[in-house]
């Protein structure tokens, strides 16, 4: 069984490296497990432990869902968090042009439904996880930092492909292995 997910890779750049390093300094008063910039991605669907036979069905479903789907772009435009104000859990980047992405995900989910991979109850929130928060030493300072960085344009991302990935967790952190790449028209 492989731990599988579908994603849009965020291309590594010096701008991303500088920005994420700045966040690490600015949020240094917290315990955060940061995602390495080279591994940044937007998860479109998490499948979890998946057999090779099911991976093949997923691959065919993705191909069907992408027929006639055009490439598009979005910009990373905001810094947000999941969790409550008093108990933040995840620091993430949000994007503009969410409707195109949500349309893509809805089309994919329709195909996944036909093979029994139903959506969870949560609405899809397009985001790029930057780090998982384990402890905040100062809630008020944290909120000021979130507000300070809340609206910003970091990069533009051209979405030409989506990637089916395997996630392997080891002592040094996650490792992502590409299973299949799917091109948009």
N, C-alpha and C positions, 0 to 999 in steps of 0.2 A: 504494500500500500504506500502511495505517495501522498504527501500533503500538498494539495494543488489549489491554485488560484488563477484567476484571469486578471490581467492588469494592463495599464498603460505605463510604460517606462518613462521616467523623467530623465532626459539626457543630462549627464554630468557636465557641469561647466564651472569655470572659475567663479562666476557670479554666485552660483549655488554654494560653492565651497566657502566663499567669503561670507555670504549671508548666514549660513548655518553656523559657521564659527562665531559670528557676532552674536547669534542667539545663545550659543553655549556660554559666552561671556556674560551677556545681559541677564540670563536666567541661571547664573552660576550659584545662586543662593538656594537652589532647589536640587533635589535628587531626580534626575531625568536620565533614562536610558535612551540615548540619541540614536537615530537611524543614521548609518553612514551615508553621506551624500551620494555615493555611487549606487546605492541600493534604493533610492527614492523612487516610488511608484504610486500609482493610484489603483487600488483594488476595485475591480468591477464586479467580481463575484468570487467568494471564497467557497471552495468545494470541500475542504477538509481531507481526511484520509480517503484515497480514491484508488481503485484497482485499475490495472492497465486496460481491462475490457471497458470499464466505464469512461476512462480517459478517451478512448477511441470514439465513444458515443458523444462525449462532450465536444471533441474536435469536429465531428460532422455537424453537430448543432451550431457551432460557432460559424462554420463555413456557410451554412444555410442562412443564418441570421445576417451575415455580412453582405449577401448578394445585393448589389446596388447601393451599398452604404458608401458615402463619400468621405474622404479625409476632411479634417477640420482642424481648427486651432483653438486654444484657449490661453488665457493669461492667468498666472498665479497672482491673486490680488488682495489676499487678506490672511491674517494670522488669527486662528481661533483655538478653542479648546473644547473637548468633550468632558463631561462630568459637570458637577455643580460648581458654583462660585467658591464654595467652601471646601470642595473636594474634587479638584481638577484631576483628570485621568490621562488625557492625551493632548498634546500640542500638535496642531496641524495647519497646513495651508489650504485655503479655499480658492476657488477659481471664479472667473466670469463665464458667461455663455453656458450655464449649467443645463439649459434646455436641450441643446444638441447632445450632450453627454447622457442626459437622462433618457432621451429618445433611443439612443444606441443601447443603453442598458435594458430598457423595456423590451426592445426587439430581441436581444439576447435571452432575456428571461422567458419570453414567450416560447422560444425554442427549447430552453432548458425544462420548462414545464412539461413538454411532450415526452421527455425521457425520465420524468419523475424527480427532477431537481428543482423543487419549488422554492420560491422566495421565502426568506424569513419575514417576520412581521414588521420589521423596521423599514422605514423609507430609505431609499438610497441617498446618501449625502456625499456628493463628490468631494473627496479630500485626499491630501497627501500627508501621511503621518510623518511627523518630524521626531517625536519622542514620546515615550511613556513616562508619565509623572509618578514617582513613588513617594515623594515628600515635598511639601512646600513649607519653608520656614517662616515666611511672612506673606500672609494672604493679601494685605493691602499693597505691598510692593509688587507682588505677582500681578494683581489686577491692573496696576499702573503700567506695567510692562506690556501686558496684553493690549491695553488701550493704545499705548505708544506705537506698537507695530501693527495695529488692527487693520488699517487700510494702507496697502502698499503694493506696487507692481514690481514683482521680482523678475519673472521671465515669461516669455511666450513659449508654448509647447505646440509643435506641429504633431497632430495625431494622424500618422500614416499607417501605423500598425498597432495591433494589440497582441499580447503575448500570454500564452498559457505557461505557467511557471510551477516549478516544484520548490517548496521551501524546506530546507533541511536545517534543523537547529543543532548547533554544536557548541562546544565550550567557548569559542571565540565570538559567538553570535550567529545570526541567521546567514545562510548561504542560499542564493537563488539560482536555480538551474532552469534554463529555457527548455520547454518541452516542444512547443510549436509556436510559430509566428504567423499572424494573419494580416494580410494587407488590405487596406481600404482603397476604394476606387479613386 
